């Protein structure tokens, strides 16, 4: 099972982190990925941000895609099946 947990924290001057995970995170081996964003950047987006992004309607004018909803559904399905262990 792959579980994604997003935690926001500050990195100390000593470059140390203390991570407390939620109780529903399984124990055992884990791969930890750390993404460092510039100070003051926001990692959360609103629905308005999505509406104004390049992603909404990105396949609208593609002549090779008849049904963009079905095309997106297929891409998501293929992506999920590839990420399964």
ZILIN-V147469 format. One record per residue. RES is the residue in one letter. PSI is psi in whole degrees, 0 to 359 (NA if undefined). Layout:
res=RES psi=PSI
res=RES psi=PSI
This chain:
res=X psi=135
res=X psi=127
res=X psi=131
res=X psi=128
res=X psi=127
res=X psi=122
res=X psi=139
res=X psi=136
res=X psi=172
res=X psi=141
res=X psi=127
res=X psi=168
res=X psi=335
res=X psi=3
res=X psi=40
res=X psi=147
res=X psi=143
res=X psi=121
res=X psi=124
res=X psi=117
res=X psi=152
res=X psi=156
res=X psi=336
res=X psi=2
res=X psi=125
res=X psi=151
res=X psi=165
res=X psi=193
res=X psi=147
res=X psi=150
res=X psi=128
res=X psi=128
res=X psi=128
res=X psi=126
res=X psi=123
res=X psi=122
res=X psi=152
res=X psi=151
res=X psi=135
res=X psi=355
res=X psi=150
res=X psi=132
res=X psi=355
res=X psi=145
res=X psi=154
res=X psi=170
res=X psi=324
res=X psi=322
res=X psi=318
res=X psi=316
res=X psi=327
res=X psi=3
res=X psi=170
res=X psi=352
res=X psi=326
res=X psi=118
res=X psi=17
res=X psi=339
res=X psi=8
res=X psi=315
res=X psi=14
res=X psi=120
res=X psi=338
res=X psi=359
res=X psi=110
res=X psi=317
res=X psi=100
res=X psi=327
res=X psi=314
res=X psi=321
res=X psi=314
res=X psi=319
res=X psi=317
res=X psi=317
res=X psi=316
res=X psi=316
res=X psi=315
res=X psi=321
res=X psi=318
res=X psi=320
res=X psi=330
res=X psi=332
res=X psi=352
res=X psi=141
res=X psi=NA
